[in-house]
Amino acid sequence: MNTTQPTRAGDLQSPSAAFPSTIAPELPSANGGGCKPRARRAAFLLALLFLSPFFCQLSPAAAPTDAEIRDAYHKSYRYEKAQNYADAIKSLAPVISAYPQAYTVNLRLGWLNYLTGSFATARKHYETAIKTAPDSIEAKLGHTLPLMAQEKWEDAEAAVKQVLRIDPSNYLANLRLTYVLRLQKKFDAAEQILNGMLVLYPTDISLLTEFALIKLAKDNKAEAKRIFNDIVTLDPENVTAKAQLSKL
């Protein structure tokens, strides 16, 4: 997993994850860094996410050891890499059994169930993760994936807006919001968001693609053609832009 794909637990930002339809603009990767005190604090918080009773309400099942938890995750990552998502999920059974409210394992299972197409189950895991860590942006973004896959556009819009209440300039949340607004034919609202985002990211392919598709939906073919040509200049093999230009 990545975190734009954010972390192995989240995997929120792959192109197909961001846009479950046939039009899937590519999204950039991003990595973060920090000073040593932050790293120590992050390590402490990570330990809490896995082991603290606050994040992990212990069930009557016997708790796995730290080594068994690590092994379960490592097996899950290996199975995911091989696209064996069913076994990736099964690998985490001892962890979710012992810690049914744990943030990290629910976030991870939300992602894996999304990959298998078990969208209702994915939603339940993401919702549990959000209850455990209410301000988690990655969990809220993850929750949008099965909603979009099920074409629950209004619910997806509401879920994305929960992220934007915490982080109004979040790139991925704004991009997904324009996507779900466009599919609800809320073109003016989507265009307004894109006007602001393109000031910050003038050559971003995903934003430009959404912008062009909205222009096309509003029957502004000349402007859509201009933007699609700009996209091909930046990304000569862009499938969406080339397909749309062939029709204009």
FILO-19810 format. One record per residue (C-alpha): x, y, z; residue in three letters. Coordinates in nm, 2 decimals. Layout:
BEGIN
X:X	Y:Y	Z:Z	r:Ala
...
***
This chain:
BEGIN
X:0.00	Y:0.00	Z:0.00	r:Met
X:0.11	Y:0.36	Z:-0.05	r:Asn
X:-0.08	Y:0.68	Z:0.11	r:Thr
X:-0.11	Y:0.87	Z:-0.19	r:Thr
X:-0.18	Y:0.57	Z:-0.12	r:Gln
X:-0.12	Y:0.73	Z:0.22	r:Pro
X:0.00	Y:0.43	Z:0.43	r:Thr
X:-0.03	Y:0.06	Z:0.40	r:Arg
X:-0.33	Y:0.08	Z:0.63	r:Ala
X:-0.51	Y:0.33	Z:0.42	r:Gly
X:-0.43	Y:0.30	Z:0.05	r:Asp
X:-0.65	Y:0.58	Z:-0.03	r:Leu
X:-0.52	Y:0.75	Z:-0.34	r:Gln
X:-0.45	Y:0.51	Z:-0.62	r:Ser
X:-0.61	Y:0.62	Z:-0.95	r:Pro
X:-0.87	Y:0.34	Z:-0.95	r:Ser
X:-0.94	Y:0.40	Z:-0.58	r:Ala
X:-1.00	Y:0.76	Z:-0.63	r:Ala
X:-1.22	Y:0.72	Z:-0.93	r:Phe
X:-1.41	Y:0.39	Z:-0.96	r:Pro
X:-1.57	Y:0.48	Z:-1.29	r:Ser
X:-1.41	Y:0.43	Z:-1.63	r:Thr
X:-1.26	Y:0.79	Z:-1.62	r:Ile
X:-0.98	Y:0.77	Z:-1.36	r:Ala
X:-0.74	Y:1.06	Z:-1.37	r:Pro
X:-0.40	Y:0.98	Z:-1.23	r:Glu
X:-0.31	Y:1.11	Z:-0.89	r:Leu
X:0.04	Y:1.21	Z:-0.77	r:Pro
X:0.23	Y:1.03	Z:-0.49	r:Ser
X:0.34	Y:1.22	Z:-0.18	r:Ala
X:0.57	Y:1.14	Z:0.10	r:Asn
X:0.61	Y:1.33	Z:0.42	r:Gly
X:0.90	Y:1.38	Z:0.67	r:Gly
X:0.95	Y:1.52	Z:1.01	r:Gly
X:1.20	Y:1.60	Z:1.28	r:Cys
X:1.31	Y:1.34	Z:1.54	r:Lys
X:1.07	Y:1.45	Z:1.81	r:Pro
X:0.78	Y:1.42	Z:1.57	r:Arg
X:0.91	Y:1.08	Z:1.47	r:Ala
X:0.92	Y:0.96	Z:1.83	r:Arg
X:0.57	Y:1.10	Z:1.89	r:Arg
X:0.45	Y:0.93	Z:1.57	r:Ala
X:0.60	Y:0.60	Z:1.69	r:Ala
X:0.43	Y:0.64	Z:2.02	r:Phe
X:0.09	Y:0.71	Z:1.86	r:Leu
X:0.14	Y:0.42	Z:1.62	r:Leu
X:0.19	Y:0.19	Z:1.92	r:Ala
X:-0.13	Y:0.33	Z:2.06	r:Leu
X:-0.32	Y:0.26	Z:1.74	r:Leu
X:-0.21	Y:-0.10	Z:1.75	r:Phe
X:-0.21	Y:-0.18	Z:2.12	r:Leu
X:-0.37	Y:0.07	Z:2.35	r:Ser
X:-0.71	Y:-0.01	Z:2.50	r:Pro
X:-0.83	Y:0.33	Z:2.39	r:Phe
X:-0.78	Y:0.24	Z:2.03	r:Phe
X:-0.81	Y:-0.14	Z:2.06	r:Cys
X:-1.10	Y:-0.26	Z:2.27	r:Gln
X:-1.00	Y:-0.61	Z:2.37	r:Leu
X:-1.25	Y:-0.89	Z:2.29	r:Ser
X:-1.28	Y:-1.21	Z:2.49	r:Pro
X:-1.06	Y:-1.38	Z:2.23	r:Ala
X:-0.70	Y:-1.44	Z:2.33	r:Ala
X:-0.49	Y:-1.14	Z:2.23	r:Ala
X:-0.21	Y:-1.21	Z:1.98	r:Pro
X:0.14	Y:-1.11	Z:2.07	r:Thr
X:0.32	Y:-0.81	Z:1.92	r:Asp
X:0.52	Y:-1.05	Z:1.70	r:Ala
X:0.20	Y:-1.22	Z:1.58	r:Glu
X:0.04	Y:-0.89	Z:1.50	r:Ile
X:0.34	Y:-0.78	Z:1.29	r:Arg
X:0.34	Y:-1.12	Z:1.12	r:Asp
X:-0.03	Y:-1.09	Z:1.04	r:Ala
X:0.02	Y:-0.75	Z:0.88	r:Tyr
X:0.33	Y:-0.86	Z:0.69	r:His
X:0.14	Y:-1.16	Z:0.55	r:Lys
X:-0.15	Y:-0.93	Z:0.45	r:Ser
X:0.09	Y:-0.70	Z:0.26	r:Tyr
X:0.25	Y:-0.98	Z:0.08	r:Arg
X:-0.09	Y:-1.13	Z:-0.02	r:Tyr
X:-0.21	Y:-0.79	Z:-0.13	r:Glu
X:0.10	Y:-0.74	Z:-0.35	r:Lys
X:0.01	Y:-1.07	Z:-0.52	r:Ala
X:-0.35	Y:-0.95	Z:-0.56	r:Gln
X:-0.47	Y:-1.23	Z:-0.33	r:Asn
X:-0.70	Y:-1.01	Z:-0.14	r:Tyr
X:-0.90	Y:-1.29	Z:0.02	r:Ala
X:-0.60	Y:-1.43	Z:0.20	r:Asp
X:-0.48	Y:-1.07	Z:0.28	r:Ala
X:-0.81	Y:-1.03	Z:0.47	r:Ile
X:-0.78	Y:-1.38	Z:0.64	r:Lys
X:-0.43	Y:-1.29	Z:0.76	r:Ser
X:-0.58	Y:-1.02	Z:0.98	r:Leu
X:-0.85	Y:-1.24	Z:1.13	r:Ala
X:-0.66	Y:-1.29	Z:1.47	r:Pro
X:-0.61	Y:-0.91	Z:1.50	r:Val
X:-0.96	Y:-0.81	Z:1.42	r:Ile
X:-1.09	Y:-1.09	Z:1.65	r:Ser
X:-0.89	Y:-0.97	Z:1.94	r:Ala
X:-0.92	Y:-0.60	Z:1.87	r:Tyr
X:-1.26	Y:-0.54	Z:1.69	r:Pro
X:-1.26	Y:-0.16	Z:1.75	r:Gln
X:-0.89	Y:-0.11	Z:1.66	r:Ala
X:-0.83	Y:0.18	Z:1.42	r:Tyr
X:-0.54	Y:0.04	Z:1.21	r:Thr
X:-0.69	Y:-0.31	Z:1.14	r:Val
X:-1.03	Y:-0.16	Z:1.05	r:Asn
X:-0.87	Y:0.09	Z:0.82	r:Leu
X:-0.67	Y:-0.19	Z:0.66	r:Arg
X:-0.97	Y:-0.42	Z:0.62	r:Leu
X:-1.18	Y:-0.13	Z:0.48	r:Gly
X:-0.92	Y:-0.10	Z:0.20	r:Trp
X:-0.89	Y:-0.47	Z:0.14	r:Leu
X:-1.26	Y:-0.53	Z:0.13	r:Asn
X:-1.29	Y:-0.24	Z:-0.11	r:Tyr
X:-1.04	Y:-0.41	Z:-0.34	r:Leu
X:-1.25	Y:-0.73	Z:-0.33	r:Thr
X:-1.57	Y:-0.55	Z:-0.42	r:Gly
X:-1.72	Y:-0.61	Z:-0.08	r:Ser
X:-1.83	Y:-0.25	Z:-0.05	r:Phe
X:-2.08	Y:-0.28	Z:0.23	r:Ala
X:-1.82	Y:-0.46	Z:0.45	r:Thr
X:-1.56	Y:-0.20	Z:0.35	r:Ala
X:-1.79	Y:0.08	Z:0.46	r:Arg
X:-1.84	Y:-0.09	Z:0.80	r:Lys
X:-1.47	Y:-0.11	Z:0.87	r:His
X:-1.41	Y:0.25	Z:0.76	r:Tyr
X:-1.70	Y:0.36	Z:0.98	r:Glu
X:-1.55	Y:0.17	Z:1.28	r:Thr
X:-1.21	Y:0.34	Z:1.21	r:Ala
X:-1.38	Y:0.68	Z:1.20	r:Ile
X:-1.56	Y:0.62	Z:1.53	r:Lys
X:-1.22	Y:0.52	Z:1.69	r:Thr
X:-1.03	Y:0.82	Z:1.55	r:Ala
X:-1.30	Y:1.08	Z:1.46	r:Pro
X:-1.05	Y:1.34	Z:1.31	r:Asp
X:-0.87	Y:1.09	Z:1.09	r:Ser
X:-0.86	Y:1.22	Z:0.74	r:Ile
X:-0.73	Y:0.90	Z:0.59	r:Glu
X:-1.02	Y:0.70	Z:0.73	r:Ala
X:-1.28	Y:0.96	Z:0.60	r:Lys
X:-1.11	Y:0.96	Z:0.26	r:Leu
X:-1.12	Y:0.58	Z:0.26	r:Gly
X:-1.48	Y:0.58	Z:0.34	r:His
X:-1.55	Y:0.77	Z:0.02	r:Thr
X:-1.42	Y:0.48	Z:-0.19	r:Leu
X:-1.69	Y:0.22	Z:-0.14	r:Pro
X:-1.95	Y:0.49	Z:-0.15	r:Leu
X:-1.84	Y:0.60	Z:-0.49	r:Met
X:-1.80	Y:0.25	Z:-0.61	r:Ala
X:-2.17	Y:0.19	Z:-0.51	r:Gln
X:-2.26	Y:0.52	Z:-0.69	r:Glu
X:-2.40	Y:0.66	Z:-0.37	r:Lys
X:-2.31	Y:1.01	Z:-0.49	r:Trp
X:-2.50	Y:1.21	Z:-0.22	r:Glu
X:-2.34	Y:1.00	Z:0.06	r:Asp
X:-2.00	Y:1.03	Z:-0.10	r:Ala
X:-2.04	Y:1.41	Z:-0.13	r:Glu
X:-2.13	Y:1.43	Z:0.24	r:Ala
X:-1.83	Y:1.21	Z:0.33	r:Ala
X:-1.59	Y:1.42	Z:0.13	r:Val
X:-1.72	Y:1.73	Z:0.30	r:Lys
X:-1.64	Y:1.58	Z:0.64	r:Gln
X:-1.28	Y:1.58	Z:0.53	r:Val
X:-1.30	Y:1.94	Z:0.40	r:Leu
X:-1.44	Y:2.06	Z:0.73	r:Arg
X:-1.11	Y:1.94	Z:0.89	r:Ile
X:-0.88	Y:2.03	Z:0.60	r:Asp
X:-1.04	Y:2.27	Z:0.35	r:Pro
X:-0.75	Y:2.27	Z:0.11	r:Ser
X:-0.71	Y:1.89	Z:0.10	r:Asn
X:-0.62	Y:1.81	Z:-0.26	r:Tyr
X:-0.77	Y:1.46	Z:-0.28	r:Leu
X:-1.09	Y:1.56	Z:-0.10	r:Ala
X:-1.14	Y:1.85	Z:-0.34	r:Asn
X:-1.07	Y:1.64	Z:-0.64	r:Leu
X:-1.32	Y:1.37	Z:-0.53	r:Arg
X:-1.58	Y:1.63	Z:-0.45	r:Leu
X:-1.56	Y:1.77	Z:-0.80	r:Thr
X:-1.60	Y:1.42	Z:-0.93	r:Tyr
X:-1.91	Y:1.33	Z:-0.73	r:Val
X:-2.06	Y:1.68	Z:-0.80	r:Leu
X:-2.01	Y:1.63	Z:-1.17	r:Arg
X:-2.18	Y:1.29	Z:-1.16	r:Leu
X:-2.47	Y:1.45	Z:-0.98	r:Gln
X:-2.48	Y:1.72	Z:-1.26	r:Lys
X:-2.39	Y:1.99	Z:-1.01	r:Lys
X:-2.16	Y:2.14	Z:-1.27	r:Phe
X:-2.14	Y:2.50	Z:-1.14	r:Asp
X:-2.05	Y:2.39	Z:-0.79	r:Ala
X:-1.78	Y:2.16	Z:-0.93	r:Ala
X:-1.65	Y:2.43	Z:-1.16	r:Glu
X:-1.62	Y:2.67	Z:-0.87	r:Gln
X:-1.40	Y:2.43	Z:-0.67	r:Ile
X:-1.18	Y:2.36	Z:-0.97	r:Leu
X:-1.13	Y:2.73	Z:-1.04	r:Asn
X:-0.98	Y:2.76	Z:-0.69	r:Gly
X:-0.78	Y:2.44	Z:-0.71	r:Met
X:-0.63	Y:2.51	Z:-1.05	r:Leu
X:-0.48	Y:2.83	Z:-0.91	r:Val
X:-0.29	Y:2.61	Z:-0.67	r:Leu
X:-0.22	Y:2.33	Z:-0.92	r:Tyr
X:-0.23	Y:2.48	Z:-1.27	r:Pro
X:-0.09	Y:2.18	Z:-1.45	r:Thr
X:-0.24	Y:1.90	Z:-1.25	r:Asp
X:-0.38	Y:1.64	Z:-1.50	r:Ile
X:-0.66	Y:1.51	Z:-1.28	r:Ser
X:-0.79	Y:1.86	Z:-1.21	r:Leu
X:-0.76	Y:1.96	Z:-1.57	r:Leu
X:-0.94	Y:1.65	Z:-1.68	r:Thr
X:-1.23	Y:1.72	Z:-1.44	r:Glu
X:-1.24	Y:2.08	Z:-1.56	r:Phe
X:-1.26	Y:1.97	Z:-1.93	r:Ala
X:-1.53	Y:1.71	Z:-1.86	r:Leu
X:-1.73	Y:1.97	Z:-1.68	r:Ile
X:-1.69	Y:2.22	Z:-1.97	r:Lys
X:-1.80	Y:1.94	Z:-2.21	r:Leu
X:-2.10	Y:1.86	Z:-1.99	r:Ala
X:-2.20	Y:2.22	Z:-2.00	r:Lys
X:-2.18	Y:2.20	Z:-2.38	r:Asp
X:-1.88	Y:2.44	Z:-2.40	r:Asn
X:-1.70	Y:2.22	Z:-2.66	r:Lys
X:-1.45	Y:2.48	Z:-2.77	r:Ala
X:-1.32	Y:2.53	Z:-2.41	r:Glu
X:-1.33	Y:2.16	Z:-2.34	r:Ala
X:-1.12	Y:2.10	Z:-2.66	r:Lys
X:-0.87	Y:2.36	Z:-2.56	r:Arg
X:-0.82	Y:2.20	Z:-2.21	r:Ile
X:-0.80	Y:1.85	Z:-2.35	r:Phe
X:-0.53	Y:1.97	Z:-2.59	r:Asn
X:-0.35	Y:2.12	Z:-2.29	r:Asp
X:-0.37	Y:1.78	Z:-2.12	r:Ile
X:-0.22	Y:1.60	Z:-2.42	r:Val
X:0.06	Y:1.85	Z:-2.43	r:Thr
X:0.14	Y:1.77	Z:-2.06	r:Leu
X:0.06	Y:1.40	Z:-2.09	r:Asp
X:0.08	Y:1.28	Z:-2.45	r:Pro
X:-0.06	Y:0.93	Z:-2.37	r:Glu
X:-0.36	Y:1.05	Z:-2.16	r:Asn
X:-0.64	Y:0.81	Z:-2.26	r:Val
X:-0.93	Y:1.03	Z:-2.15	r:Thr
X:-0.81	Y:1.34	Z:-2.33	r:Ala
X:-0.73	Y:1.15	Z:-2.65	r:Lys
X:-1.06	Y:0.97	Z:-2.65	r:Ala
X:-1.25	Y:1.30	Z:-2.60	r:Gln
X:-1.06	Y:1.49	Z:-2.86	r:Leu
X:-1.14	Y:1.22	Z:-3.12	r:Ser
X:-1.50	Y:1.31	Z:-3.07	r:Lys
X:-1.47	Y:1.69	Z:-3.08	r:Leu
***
